[in-house]
Amino acid sequence: MMSRASAKPAKFLRKVCQVEAVRGDDAQWWDRLPVYTLTFADPGGERMPCRIACGDVVKVVVPNYKPKSYSMSRQGDGEFDITYKYYPGGKCSGYLESLSIGDEIQCFAKGGKRRNDGGTHIGMVAFGVGITEVLPVATAQLTHSDVKRVKLIWATKTWGDCFWLDELERLKADERFEVVHVLSREDRDGCRRGRVTPELLKEELDEAWGVGTTVDRANVRLISIGTKAMMRDFNDMAYADLDYKYAANRLLED
């Protein structure tokens, strides 16, 4: 993988809004933060060595700051996408927000993980904009003939925070794939209300799959993507409360 010293310029080509911002009654308050997809040309016309299926990331060199990791949400045709949530006042997302078409960023690929083989049942949790990394990995899992089930649990505040719904519908054409929406601030038919808890994971993964009865626990692979705090909470739930083994049951390993 490349390093900061080998960062190369990538030209900004276009911007697409995935989630519209919603202001609260107070002008200083946001009920919903916006999500954008930015498309860049491959640095120097060379395909960036970023393995989306393994959770590799694009490191964007933020001026007067440190490189920031962003998931590459699409790659091909001499270009790649970064999808991010804009946080007002945020140094990193603010930098991306400030770009104009034709500007260049300095970037490089970072990764090194590989798939922990042997998993037939893949449990995935995306917290909010973490879907940008989880969904490409989910797509890759469905290319493995030994995978029998892929369940994606996507936790957001409201339905309005969801995007890429067409892509989710496309994946659902494969009967092995299932998505469960968990909304913390809204009741909606077909969605669960609340947060990701050990009880929810037990119901949606263990009990739904028959783990310990018809499904061998050793054949389960797990992954979560969100903030560091959210992923720590998930690890506590999965590897302590539900007694999975981190080394054996994680989907991607170093």
VOGUMI-289301 format. One record per residue (C-alpha): x, y, z. Coordinates in steps of 0.02 Angstrom, whole numbers, always signed. Example, Ala and Ser with C-alpha at 12.3 -4.5 7.8 and 13.67 -1.06 7.14 Angstrom:
<atoms>
+--------+--------+--------+
:      x :      y :      z :
+--------+--------+--------+
:   +615 :   -225 :   +390 :
:   +684 :    -53 :   +357 :
+--------+--------+--------+
</atoms>
This chain:
<atoms>
+--------+--------+--------+
:      x :      y :      z :
+--------+--------+--------+
:     +0 :     +0 :     +0 :
:    +50 :   +180 :    -30 :
:   +100 :   +303 :   +106 :
:    +85 :   +489 :   +133 :
:   +255 :   +514 :    +52 :
:   +187 :   +439 :   -109 :
:    +23 :   +536 :   -111 :
:    -30 :   +591 :   -284 :
:   -150 :   +724 :   -350 :
:   -326 :   +672 :   -400 :
:   -437 :   +795 :   -493 :
:   -613 :   +829 :   -426 :
:   -739 :   +789 :   -564 :
:   -916 :   +798 :   -493 :
:  -1024 :   +800 :   -338 :
:  -1190 :   +713 :   -302 :
:  -1299 :   +741 :   -148 :
:  -1357 :   +577 :    -71 :
:  -1446 :   +648 :    +83 :
:  -1515 :   +824 :    +90 :
:  -1477 :   +929 :   +244 :
:  -1623 :   +973 :   +357 :
:  -1610 :  +1123 :   +472 :
:  -1694 :  +1126 :   +641 :
:  -1803 :  +1266 :   +708 :
:  -1645 :  +1342 :   +777 :
:  -1536 :  +1398 :   +631 :
:  -1383 :  +1331 :   +724 :
:  -1458 :  +1157 :   +737 :
:  -1462 :  +1021 :   +603 :
:  -1598 :   +888 :   +609 :
:  -1508 :   +795 :   +470 :
:  -1331 :   +815 :   +406 :
:  -1300 :   +801 :   +219 :
:  -1209 :   +659 :   +133 :
:  -1117 :   +684 :    -31 :
:  -1026 :   +576 :   -158 :
:   -873 :   +655 :   -239 :
:   -795 :   +583 :   -396 :
:   -609 :   +602 :   -432 :
:   -499 :   +553 :   -578 :
:   -373 :   +416 :   -544 :
:   -208 :   +496 :   -488 :
:    -94 :   +511 :   -639 :
:   -215 :   +404 :   -739 :
:   -165 :   +251 :   -638 :
:   -292 :   +146 :   -545 :
:   -271 :   +170 :   -358 :
:   -227 :     +4 :   -272 :
:   -379 :    +10 :   -158 :
:   -467 :   -157 :   -126 :
:   -644 :   -104 :    -87 :
:   -694 :   -283 :    -46 :
:   -567 :   -287 :    +96 :
:   -611 :   -119 :   +172 :
:   -459 :    -25 :   +106 :
:   -478 :   +163 :   +117 :
:   -424 :   +321 :    +27 :
:   -316 :   +433 :   +136 :
:   -351 :   +614 :    +92 :
:   -213 :   +734 :   +142 :
:   -303 :   +877 :   +230 :
:   -200 :  +1038 :   +222 :
:   -122 :  +1088 :   +387 :
:   -190 :   +929 :   +466 :
:   -167 :   +742 :   +459 :
:   -225 :   +623 :   +320 :
:   -406 :   +571 :   +342 :
:   -475 :   +400 :   +295 :
:   -626 :   +388 :   +180 :
:   -705 :   +232 :   +108 :
:   -694 :   +215 :    -81 :
:   -875 :   +183 :   -129 :
:   -845 :   +150 :   -315 :
:   -698 :   +124 :   -431 :
:   -690 :   +110 :   -620 :
:   -681 :   +200 :   -787 :
:   -527 :   +297 :   -735 :
:   -609 :   +371 :   -580 :
:   -663 :   +335 :   -403 :
:   -793 :   +396 :   -278 :
:   -783 :   +451 :    -98 :
:   -947 :   +463 :     -2 :
:   -947 :   +564 :   +159 :
:  -1057 :   +654 :   +284 :
:  -1029 :   +840 :   +302 :
:  -1010 :   +901 :   +482 :
:  -1025 :  +1091 :   +495 :
:   -862 :  +1154 :   +568 :
:   -776 :   +988 :   +536 :
:   -596 :  +1006 :   +480 :
:   -593 :   +853 :   +365 :
:   -768 :   +852 :   +293 :
:   -757 :  +1041 :   +285 :
:   -605 :  +1024 :   +172 :
:   -699 :   +910 :    +53 :
:   -847 :  +1028 :    +60 :
:   -736 :  +1174 :     +8 :
:   -678 :  +1092 :   -154 :
:   -729 :  +1160 :   -323 :
:   -740 :  +1059 :   -484 :
:   -566 :  +1048 :   -558 :
:   -476 :  +1061 :   -390 :
:   -351 :   +926 :   -344 :
:   -330 :   +830 :   -183 :
:   -176 :   +735 :   -126 :
:   -219 :   +555 :    -84 :
:   -155 :   +377 :    -66 :
:   -226 :   +205 :    -29 :
:   -213 :   +121 :   +140 :
:   -260 :    -54 :   +192 :
:   -190 :   -228 :   +210 :
:   -332 :   -335 :   +279 :
:   -390 :   -498 :   +203 :
:   -547 :   -603 :   +212 :
:   -555 :   -728 :   +354 :
:   -607 :   -878 :   +251 :
:   -729 :  -1012 :   +304 :
:   -880 :   -902 :   +340 :
:  -1047 :   -960 :   +272 :
:  -1153 :   -835 :   +370 :
:  -1098 :   -653 :   +365 :
:  -1166 :   -528 :   +491 :
:  -1132 :   -345 :   +452 :
:  -1177 :   -189 :   +551 :
:  -1165 :    -16 :   +473 :
:  -1184 :   +132 :   +590 :
:  -1246 :   +281 :   +490 :
:  -1128 :   +332 :   +350 :
:  -1027 :   +174 :   +387 :
:  -1134 :    +98 :   +249 :
:  -1009 :   +174 :   +126 :
:   -882 :    +42 :   +177 :
:   -999 :    -99 :   +225 :
:  -1102 :   -108 :    +66 :
:   -955 :   -139 :    -54 :
:   -893 :   -274 :    +65 :
:  -1067 :   -352 :    +69 :
:  -1071 :   -353 :   -120 :
:   -904 :   -442 :   -124 :
:   -962 :   -576 :     -1 :
:  -1102 :   -626 :   -117 :
:   -974 :   -673 :   -250 :
:   -915 :   -818 :   -140 :
:  -1008 :   -978 :   -179 :
:   -986 :  -1045 :     -2 :
:  -1078 :   -897 :    +75 :
:  -1257 :   -946 :   +117 :
:  -1321 :   -789 :   +204 :
:  -1269 :   -607 :   +213 :
:  -1368 :   -500 :   +335 :
:  -1339 :   -313 :   +341 :
:  -1403 :   -217 :   +492 :
:  -1403 :    -31 :   +454 :
:  -1428 :    +84 :   +604 :
:  -1478 :   +264 :   +566 :
:  -1575 :   +400 :   +656 :
:  -1718 :   +409 :   +529 :
:  -1767 :   +338 :   +360 :
:  -1717 :   +503 :   +282 :
:  -1536 :   +466 :   +329 :
:  -1535 :   +314 :   +214 :
:  -1468 :   +316 :    +37 :
:  -1413 :   +192 :    -98 :
:  -1583 :   +110 :    -79 :
:  -1583 :    +58 :   -263 :
:  -1420 :    -35 :   -236 :
:  -1492 :   -122 :    -83 :
:  -1642 :   -176 :   -186 :
:  -1526 :   -244 :   -319 :
:  -1432 :   -347 :   -190 :
:  -1596 :   -413 :   -119 :
:  -1626 :   -498 :   -286 :
:  -1500 :   -624 :   -218 :
:  -1603 :   -725 :    -93 :
:  -1448 :   -745 :    +17 :
:  -1447 :   -558 :    +56 :
:  -1556 :   -471 :   +186 :
:  -1554 :   -295 :   +256 :
:  -1628 :   -242 :   +423 :
:  -1653 :    -56 :   +453 :
:  -1641 :     +2 :   +634 :
:  -1706 :   +179 :   +663 :
:  -1669 :   +265 :   +829 :
:  -1784 :   +415 :   +808 :
:  -1927 :   +358 :   +698 :
:  -2061 :   +225 :   +688 :
:  -2081 :   +152 :   +514 :
:  -2163 :     -5 :   +448 :
:  -2036 :   -138 :   +404 :
:  -1900 :    -61 :   +514 :
:  -1846 :    -94 :   +691 :
:  -1854 :    +50 :   +815 :
:  -1712 :    +80 :   +936 :
:  -1527 :    +47 :   +936 :
:  -1411 :    -99 :   +904 :
:  -1409 :   -202 :  +1065 :
:  -1352 :   -377 :  +1113 :
:  -1534 :   -430 :  +1110 :
:  -1559 :   -364 :   +933 :
:  -1401 :   -450 :   +871 :
:  -1453 :   -613 :   +952 :
:  -1624 :   -606 :   +869 :
:  -1565 :   -551 :   +696 :
:  -1409 :   -660 :   +687 :
:  -1404 :   -807 :   +807 :
:  -1589 :   -847 :   +819 :
:  -1631 :   -805 :   +639 :
:  -1491 :   -916 :   +576 :
:  -1503 :  -1054 :   +704 :
:  -1328 :  -1026 :   +772 :
:  -1281 :  -1167 :   +889 :
:  -1412 :  -1283 :   +814 :
:  -1417 :  -1291 :   +624 :
:  -1274 :  -1167 :   +598 :
:  -1101 :  -1195 :   +672 :
:  -1042 :  -1040 :   +765 :
:   -870 :  -1064 :   +684 :
:   -948 :  -1025 :   +515 :
:  -1009 :   -852 :   +565 :
:   -910 :   -697 :   +514 :
:   -945 :   -523 :   +584 :
:   -900 :   -344 :   +540 :
:   -956 :   -172 :   +598 :
:   -913 :     +0 :   +529 :
:   -949 :   +165 :   +616 :
:   -860 :   +280 :   +735 :
:   -724 :   +203 :   +844 :
:   -842 :   +210 :   +994 :
:   -981 :   +123 :   +898 :
:   -865 :    -15 :   +839 :
:   -800 :    -40 :  +1017 :
:   -979 :    -56 :  +1077 :
:  -1015 :   -184 :   +940 :
:   -860 :   -284 :   +988 :
:   -918 :   -287 :  +1169 :
:  -1089 :   -350 :  +1114 :
:  -1027 :   -480 :   +990 :
:   -870 :   -545 :  +1074 :
:   -921 :   -529 :  +1256 :
:  -1111 :   -532 :  +1271 :
:  -1139 :   -656 :  +1128 :
:   -975 :   -748 :  +1158 :
:   -908 :   -746 :   +980 :
:   -719 :   -756 :   +964 :
:   -635 :   -605 :   +886 :
:   -494 :   -699 :   +800 :
:   -607 :   -834 :   +732 :
:   -765 :   -739 :   +690 :
:   -711 :   -570 :   +622 :
:   -737 :   -554 :   +435 :
:   -579 :   -458 :   +392 :
:   -413 :   -492 :   +476 :
:   -242 :   -411 :   +470 :
+--------+--------+--------+
</atoms>
